[in-house]
Amino acid sequence: MRARSRPGGESSAAYVSIYEVVRGIPPGRVATYGQIAELAGFPGQARMVGYALHALGEDHTVPWQRVINARGEISRRGDREWERFQRTLLEEEAVSFNTSGRVDLQKYRWRPGSDP
């Protein structure tokens, strides 16, 4: 898959690196935007991860739903249906949310090298 370049200087190569990291998140685990940025070699650039995931085409195989914000929440979008859809996908992978809509990052955060 070829990633599209976005305004702001992010290159296709950067997006490809981000997608490779996201593909490594196993079902039932989540990672934060900042964690993905760090693992992809772009520390401090969590927003770039968001831009990369937003740029995905419909025919991708990247498990975008496994990326959430640092508070353990699904990031807000203009379309609340997408937020519900992301939550449903995560719940289908046995990721639980508390009554505040947060994922317990201590329990569900992906730890490369220690998760199968």
N, CA and C of each residue as an Amber inpcrd file, in Angstrom:
protein
   348
   0.8410000  -1.1760000   0.0000000   0.0000000   0.0000000   0.0000000
   0.8800000   1.2310000   0.0000000   0.4750000   2.1840000  -0.7630000
   1.2080000   3.4350000  -0.8160000   0.4400000   4.5040000  -0.0600000
   1.1100000   5.1380000   0.8730000   0.4700000   6.1970000   1.6560000
   0.5080000   7.5030000   0.8880000  -0.4850000   8.3140000   1.0940000
  -0.5430000   9.6240000   0.4570000   0.2220000  10.6410000   1.2920000
   0.8190000  11.5840000   0.6100000   1.4680000  12.6880000   1.3080000
   0.4070000  13.7020000   1.7100000   0.5840000  14.3400000   2.8410000
  -0.3800000  15.3060000   3.3570000   0.2720000  16.6680000   3.4820000
  -0.5420000  17.7030000   3.4920000   0.0010000  19.0410000   3.7220000
   0.7230000  19.0920000   5.0580000   1.7390000  19.8860000   5.1500000
   2.4770000  20.0250000   6.3920000   3.8160000  19.3180000   6.3430000
   4.1500000  18.6900000   5.2120000   5.4650000  18.1210000   5.0520000
   5.5890000  16.6530000   5.4030000   4.5200000  16.0090000   5.8870000
   4.6310000  14.5910000   6.2000000   4.7610000  13.8220000   4.8930000
   5.7100000  12.9370000   4.8290000   5.9690000  12.2120000   3.5920000
   5.2640000  10.8720000   3.5820000   5.1380000  10.3230000   2.4080000
   4.5860000   8.9890000   2.2730000   5.4120000   7.9810000   3.0570000
   6.7170000   8.1540000   3.0650000   7.5830000   7.2290000   3.7990000
   7.2680000   7.2570000   5.2900000   6.9780000   8.4310000   5.8260000
   6.6240000   8.5420000   7.2410000   5.3180000   7.8110000   7.5110000
   4.3540000   7.9840000   6.6350000   3.0650000   7.3160000   6.8180000
   3.2330000   5.8060000   6.7440000   4.0340000   5.3260000   5.8160000
   4.2740000   3.8880000   5.6990000   4.8780000   3.3550000   6.9970000
   5.8060000   4.0860000   7.5980000   6.4010000   3.6730000   8.8760000
   5.3420000   3.5990000   9.9690000   4.4690000   4.5710000   9.9980000
   3.3870000   4.5840000  10.9870000   2.4760000   3.3870000  10.7760000
   2.0990000   3.1270000   9.5280000   1.2050000   2.0050000   9.2450000
   1.8400000   0.6710000   9.6400000   3.1310000   0.5220000   9.4270000
   3.8130000  -0.7140000   9.8080000   3.7350000  -0.9340000  11.3090000
   3.9260000   0.1310000  12.0880000   3.8390000   0.0120000  13.5440000
   2.4160000  -0.3470000  13.9600000   1.4390000   0.3360000  13.3920000
   0.0400000   0.0720000  13.7590000  -0.3490000  -1.3630000  13.4150000
   0.1430000  -1.8800000  12.3000000  -0.1430000  -3.2740000  11.9340000
   0.3950000  -4.2590000  12.9690000   1.3670000  -3.8360000  13.7580000
   1.9410000  -4.7120000  14.7780000   1.1220000  -4.8290000  16.0460000
   0.1160000  -3.9770000  16.2190000  -0.7130000  -4.0280000  17.4260000
  -1.6230000  -5.2450000  17.3310000  -1.5090000  -6.1730000  18.2670000
  -2.3440000  -7.3780000  18.1810000  -3.7940000  -7.1010000  18.5750000
  -4.7100000  -7.9400000  18.1110000  -6.1060000  -7.8020000  18.5250000
  -6.2190000  -7.8200000  20.0480000  -7.1190000  -7.0080000  20.5750000
  -7.3200000  -6.9540000  22.0160000  -6.3580000  -6.0310000  22.7410000
  -5.5320000  -5.3310000  21.9880000  -4.5880000  -4.3670000  22.5550000
  -4.7870000  -3.0150000  21.8860000  -4.3510000  -1.9620000  22.5600000
  -4.4080000  -0.6140000  22.0000000  -3.0580000   0.0600000  22.1890000
  -2.8530000   1.1190000  21.4420000  -1.6600000   1.9600000  21.5860000
  -2.1260000   3.4030000  21.4580000  -1.3380000   4.3010000  22.0070000
  -1.6810000   5.7150000  21.9030000  -1.0160000   6.3180000  20.6670000
  -1.5620000   7.4420000  20.2440000  -0.9750000   8.1510000  19.1020000
   0.4900000   8.4660000  19.3750000   0.7950000   8.9340000  20.5790000
   2.1730000   9.2600000  20.9290000   3.0780000   8.0460000  20.9370000
   2.5610000   6.9330000  21.4140000   3.3360000   5.6890000  21.4250000
   3.6750000   5.2640000  19.9960000   2.7070000   5.3460000  19.1070000
   2.9450000   4.9780000  17.7100000   3.9690000   5.9160000  17.0860000
   3.8360000   7.2110000  17.3470000   4.7960000   8.1760000  16.8040000
   6.2130000   7.8340000  17.2520000   6.3660000   7.5470000  18.5300000
   7.6920000   7.1970000  19.0680000   8.2380000   5.9340000  18.3990000
   7.4260000   4.8980000  18.3280000   7.8750000   3.6290000  17.7510000
   8.1850000   3.7450000  16.2610000   7.5060000   4.6610000  15.5770000
   7.7370000   4.8560000  14.1430000   8.9320000   5.7700000  13.8690000
   9.5110000   6.3290000  14.9340000  10.6780000   7.1950000  14.7590000
  10.3580000   8.6680000  14.6820000   9.1700000   9.0490000  15.1730000
   8.7520000  10.4450000  15.1410000   8.2840000  10.8980000  16.5210000
   9.1710000  10.8370000  17.5150000   8.7480000  11.1890000  18.8770000
   8.1830000  12.6070000  18.9370000   7.1340000  12.7630000  19.7390000
   6.5210000  14.0650000  19.9110000   5.5920000  14.4730000  18.7730000
   5.3420000  13.5790000  17.8440000   4.5130000  13.9320000  16.6890000
   3.2520000  13.0680000  16.6130000   2.5400000  13.0120000  17.7180000
   1.3130000  12.2120000  17.7820000   0.3030000  12.6510000  16.7260000
   0.2380000  13.9460000  16.4610000  -0.7280000  14.4240000  15.4600000
  -0.4460000  13.8600000  14.0780000   0.8310000  13.6460000  13.7640000
   1.1600000  13.0570000  12.4780000   0.5350000  11.6710000  12.3600000
   0.4840000  10.9340000  13.4610000  -0.1460000   9.6160000  13.4500000
  -1.6270000   9.7660000  13.1200000  -2.2730000  10.7360000  13.7400000
  -3.6740000  10.9930000  13.4360000  -3.8890000  11.3470000  11.9780000
  -3.0250000  12.1910000  11.4390000  -3.1360000  12.5600000  10.0310000
  -2.9510000  11.3380000   9.1250000  -1.9670000  10.4950000   9.4850000
  -1.7050000   9.3020000   8.6820000  -2.9080000   8.3600000   8.6960000
  -3.4950000   8.1560000   9.8560000  -4.6450000   7.2590000   9.9380000
  -5.8470000   7.8450000   9.2030000  -5.9910000   9.1520000   9.2660000
  -7.0850000   9.8170000   8.5490000  -6.9190000   9.6760000   7.0340000
  -5.6780000   9.5730000   6.5730000  -5.3930000   9.5080000   5.1400000
  -5.5880000   8.1160000   4.5510000  -5.8750000   7.1280000   5.3760000
  -6.0440000   5.7700000   4.8680000  -7.1760000   5.7040000   3.8510000
  -6.9430000   4.9530000   2.8040000  -7.9980000   4.7170000   1.8220000
  -8.9250000   3.6130000   2.3230000  -9.9850000   3.3740000   1.5890000
 -10.9610000   2.3730000   2.0120000 -10.4450000   0.9460000   1.9000000
  -9.4580000   0.7020000   1.0860000  -8.9830000  -0.6610000   0.8440000
  -7.7670000  -1.0500000   1.6910000  -7.5580000  -0.3820000   2.8120000
  -6.3780000  -0.6320000   3.6320000  -6.5600000  -1.8400000   4.5580000
  -5.4460000  -2.2910000   5.1280000  -5.4670000  -3.3920000   6.1000000
  -4.8880000  -2.9500000   7.4410000  -4.8590000  -1.6710000   7.6890000
  -4.2850000  -1.1210000   8.9170000  -5.3650000  -1.1170000  10.0090000
  -5.1060000  -1.7450000  11.1650000  -6.1020000  -1.7750000  12.2370000
  -6.1490000  -0.4620000  13.0180000  -6.5920000   0.5810000  12.3580000
  -6.6330000   1.9490000  12.8870000  -7.3970000   2.0430000  14.2000000
  -8.3790000   1.1820000  14.4000000  -9.2260000   1.2550000  15.5890000
  -8.4440000   1.0170000  16.8730000  -7.2830000   0.4340000  16.7790000
  -6.4800000   0.1060000  17.9620000  -5.6480000   1.2810000  18.4620000
  -5.7690000   2.4260000  17.8280000  -5.0190000   3.6200000  18.2430000
  -5.9950000   4.5850000  18.9180000  -5.6920000   4.9200000  20.1730000
  -6.5420000   5.8060000  20.9680000  -5.6760000   6.8920000  21.5930000
  -6.3000000   7.8300000  22.2780000  -5.5080000   8.9260000  22.8380000
  -4.8780000   8.5440000  24.1800000  -4.0400000   9.4100000  24.6870000
  -3.2510000   9.1330000  25.8970000  -4.1020000   9.0320000  27.1590000
  -5.3490000   9.4960000  27.1100000  -6.2540000   9.3600000  28.2520000
  -6.9900000   8.0280000  28.2160000  -6.7310000   7.2270000  27.1810000
  -7.4180000   5.9540000  27.0450000  -8.7770000   6.0970000  26.3930000
  -8.9870000   7.1960000  25.6980000 -10.2770000   7.4660000  25.0630000
 -10.1650000   7.4120000  23.5470000 -11.2900000   7.1730000  22.9330000
 -11.3750000   7.3080000  21.4890000 -11.3820000   8.8040000  21.1960000
 -10.5230000   9.2300000  20.3100000 -10.4330000  10.6560000  19.9990000
 -11.6990000  11.1340000  19.2940000 -12.0800000  12.3490000  19.6150000
 -13.2910000  12.9430000  19.0430000 -13.0970000  13.2230000  17.5570000
 -14.1630000  12.9990000  16.8290000 -14.1880000  13.2820000  15.3970000
 -15.4250000  14.1170000  15.1120000 -15.5250000  14.6060000  13.9310000
 -16.7210000  15.3370000  13.5420000 -17.9400000  14.4340000  13.4390000
 -17.7190000  13.1540000  13.1950000 -18.7960000  12.1950000  13.0020000
 -18.8270000  11.2220000  14.1790000 -19.8050000  11.3600000  15.0470000
 -19.9130000  10.5080000  16.2420000 -20.1140000   9.0310000  15.8780000
 -20.6550000   8.7650000  14.6810000 -20.8470000   7.3760000  14.2590000
 -19.5080000   6.6590000  14.1240000 -18.4770000   7.3650000  13.6540000
 -17.1550000   6.7510000  13.5340000 -16.6020000   6.4180000  14.9140000
 -16.8530000   7.2730000  15.8890000 -16.4120000   7.0000000  17.2600000
 -17.0980000   5.7420000  17.7870000 -18.3970000   5.6220000  17.5580000
 -19.1330000   4.4190000  17.9840000 -18.6290000   3.1880000  17.2500000
 -18.3460000   3.3570000  15.9620000 -17.8320000   2.2510000  15.1660000
 -16.4900000   1.7740000  15.7130000 -15.5960000   2.7060000  16.0400000
 -14.2950000   2.3440000  16.5960000 -14.4760000   1.6000000  17.9200000
 -15.3510000   2.0950000  18.7600000 -15.6020000   1.4320000  20.0470000
 -16.1360000   0.0160000  19.8270000 -17.0540000  -0.1400000  18.8960000
 -17.6060000  -1.4610000  18.5960000 -16.5090000  -2.4090000  18.1250000
 -15.6440000  -1.9390000  17.2370000 -14.5480000  -2.7900000  16.7600000
 -13.6530000  -3.2240000  17.9140000 -13.3460000  -2.3130000  18.8220000
 -12.5010000  -2.6550000  19.9650000 -13.2110000  -3.6230000  20.9090000
 -14.4790000  -3.3940000  21.1500000 -15.2310000  -4.2970000  22.0240000
 -15.3170000  -5.6960000  21.4230000 -15.3990000  -5.7940000  20.1090000
 -15.3860000  -7.1000000  19.4410000 -14.0630000  -7.8250000  19.6370000
 -13.0080000  -7.0690000  19.9420000 -11.6940000  -7.6530000  20.2300000
 -11.4920000  -7.8460000  21.7300000 -12.5720000  -7.6930000  22.5050000
 -12.5720000  -7.8850000  23.9670000 -11.8680000  -6.7660000  24.7290000
 -11.7810000  -5.5820000  24.1500000 -11.2760000  -4.4100000  24.8590000
 -12.4700000  -3.7850000  25.5700000 -12.3370000  -3.5770000  26.8760000
 -13.4360000  -3.0260000  27.6820000 -13.2450000  -1.5350000  27.9220000
 -14.3740000  -0.8610000  28.0870000 -14.4090000   0.5590000  28.4050000
 -15.0740000   0.7270000  29.7610000 -14.5980000   1.6780000  30.5540000
 -15.2530000   1.9460000  31.8340000 -16.4520000   2.8680000  31.6010000
 -17.1250000   3.2380000  32.6670000 -18.3340000   4.0680000  32.5350000
 -18.0360000   5.4640000  32.0070000 -16.7820000   5.8890000  32.0750000
 -16.3810000   7.1860000  31.5240000 -15.9580000   7.0800000  30.0620000
 -16.0330000   5.8830000  29.4910000 -15.6510000   5.6910000  28.0950000
 -14.1630000   5.5510000  27.8850000 -13.4560000   5.1410000  28.9240000
 -11.9950000   4.9880000  28.8240000 -11.5730000   3.5300000  28.8660000
 -10.4740000   3.2690000  28.1920000  -9.8350000   1.9580000  28.2050000
  -8.7630000   1.9920000  29.2810000  -8.6520000   0.9340000  30.0520000
  -7.6050000   0.8260000  31.0620000  -6.2770000   0.5530000  30.3460000
  -5.4600000   1.5930000  30.2140000  -4.1910000   1.4470000  29.4900000
  -3.2260000   0.5100000  30.2100000  -3.3300000   0.3990000  31.5170000
  -2.4720000  -0.5440000  32.2360000  -2.7610000  -1.9750000  31.7920000
  -4.0060000  -2.2410000  31.4950000  -4.4230000  -3.5900000  31.1090000
  -4.3030000  -3.8510000  29.6150000  -4.6780000  -2.8850000  28.7800000
  -4.8090000  -3.1270000  27.3450000  -3.7110000  -2.5230000  26.4720000
  -2.8370000  -1.7060000  27.0570000  -1.7950000  -1.0790000  26.2210000
  -0.8560000  -2.1440000  25.6600000  -0.5990000  -2.0090000  24.3760000
   0.3350000  -2.8900000  23.6820000   1.7500000  -2.6000000  24.1560000
   2.4650000  -3.6580000  24.4370000   3.8710000  -3.5560000  24.8390000
   4.6960000  -4.3800000  23.8480000   5.2370000  -3.7180000  22.8210000
   6.0200000  -4.4700000  21.8200000   7.1250000  -5.2720000  22.4870000
   7.2430000  -6.5010000  22.0390000   8.2680000  -7.3700000  22.5940000
   7.7750000  -8.2410000  23.7370000   6.6800000  -7.8230000  24.3900000
   6.1620000  -8.6460000  25.4800000   4.7890000  -9.2090000  25.1610000
   4.1070000  -8.6290000  24.1650000   2.8150000  -9.1610000  23.7260000
   3.0480000 -10.1260000  22.5880000   2.1830000 -11.1500000  22.4780000
   2.3460000 -12.1100000  21.3700000   2.1060000 -11.4770000  20.0220000
